[in-house]
Amino acid sequence: MKRPVLDSMLLASTDPDRLRDWYAAALDPAESSSMDAYRVLRFGTFHLLIDHRDDVGPKAADATRMILNFDVGDARAVAARMDELDTEWVAPLEDREGSLFATAKDPDGNYVQIIQLSEEHLAEMENLS
């Protein structure tokens, strides 16, 4: 039997075009397209689906409940792009023993974390498998 694979996430918004445009500008997805009413962004093999919903508020009610983590190759460059987009930072870019972490808010107030792991931390993670 095939094991489950986490393939995508649906992110509801009152302004899905604004949200899609921010993610595309800030994080440079491998693909940005539309399928029916969904805005589809592909990051690696993971798809972020953004949909319009009237039953959600304009801002995330409990933003810490879910944090989108993005593994990036150059956290400083991504943080600079986010700064150009006037992104609000929850935790600005910091070096944690050689790895870089930052947490921002997308335009709807969802938490988005960028992570650039050091070679040492990547090697430690490989040993966990």
C-alpha positions in Angstrom: 0.0 0.0 0.0 1.2 3.5 -0.9 2.2 5.6 2.1 0.7 9.1 2.4 2.8 11.9 1.1 2.2 15.6 2.1 1.9 17.2 -1.3 0.2 20.5 -0.9 -1.5 23.0 1.4 -4.6 25.1 0.8 -4.2 28.7 2.1 -7.5 30.6 2.1 -7.6 34.4 1.7 -10.0 37.2 1.1 -7.4 38.5 -1.4 -5.7 35.5 -3.1 -4.1 37.5 -5.9 -2.3 39.8 -3.4 -1.2 36.7 -1.4 0.0 34.8 -4.5 1.9 37.9 -5.7 3.7 38.3 -2.4 4.8 34.6 -2.2 6.0 34.7 -5.9 8.0 37.9 -5.3 9.4 37.0 -1.9 10.2 33.3 -2.5 10.5 32.7 -6.2 8.6 29.5 -6.7 9.5 27.0 -9.4 6.0 27.4 -10.8 3.2 30.0 -10.5 0.0 29.1 -12.3 -3.7 28.9 -11.9 -6.0 25.9 -11.9 -9.7 26.6 -11.8 -10.1 29.2 -9.0 -6.8 28.2 -7.3 -3.6 30.1 -7.5 -0.9 27.4 -7.5 2.7 27.9 -6.4 5.2 25.0 -6.5 8.2 25.0 -4.2 10.2 21.8 -4.9 7.6 19.1 -4.9 5.2 20.9 -2.5 2.3 22.9 -3.8 0.9 26.0 -2.1 -2.7 26.4 -3.3 -4.3 29.8 -2.6 -8.0 30.1 -2.8 -10.6 32.9 -2.2 -12.9 32.3 0.7 -15.6 34.5 2.1 -15.7 32.6 5.4 -12.2 33.8 6.6 -11.1 37.1 7.9 -8.7 39.4 6.1 -6.0 38.5 8.7 -4.9 35.2 10.3 -6.7 34.9 13.6 -4.0 32.6 15.2 -0.9 33.0 13.1 1.3 30.9 15.4 -0.9 27.8 14.8 0.7 27.1 11.5 4.1 28.3 10.2 5.2 27.7 6.7 9.0 26.8 6.7 11.0 27.5 3.5 14.4 26.0 3.1 16.3 28.6 1.1 19.8 28.7 -0.4 20.5 32.4 0.5 18.5 33.6 3.5 20.0 37.1 3.3 18.8 37.5 -0.3 15.3 36.3 0.5 15.2 38.5 3.6 16.2 41.5 1.4 13.5 40.7 -1.1 11.0 40.6 1.8 12.2 43.9 3.0 11.7 45.4 -0.4 8.0 44.2 -0.1 7.7 46.0 3.2 7.3 42.6 5.0 6.6 42.7 8.7 9.2 40.7 10.7 8.2 38.6 13.7 11.9 37.6 14.2 14.5 39.2 11.9 17.2 37.2 10.3 19.6 35.7 12.9 22.5 33.4 12.9 21.9 30.3 15.1 25.3 28.5 15.3 25.9 28.9 11.6 22.3 28.4 10.4 20.2 31.4 9.4 16.5 31.8 10.5 13.9 34.5 10.2 10.2 34.6 10.7 8.0 37.1 8.7 4.3 37.7 8.2 2.7 37.3 4.8 0.1 39.9 3.8 -2.6 38.0 5.5 -0.6 37.7 8.7 0.4 34.0 8.4 3.9 33.2 9.7 6.5 32.4 7.1 9.9 31.2 8.3 13.0 31.2 6.1 15.7 28.7 7.0 19.2 28.3 5.6 20.9 25.4 7.4 24.7 25.3 7.7 26.6 22.3 6.2 27.2 21.1 9.8 23.5 21.1 10.6 22.6 19.5 7.3 25.1 16.7 8.0 23.5 16.2 11.5 20.1 15.9 10.0 21.3 13.3 7.5 22.6 11.2 10.4 19.0 11.2 11.9 17.6 9.3 8.9 
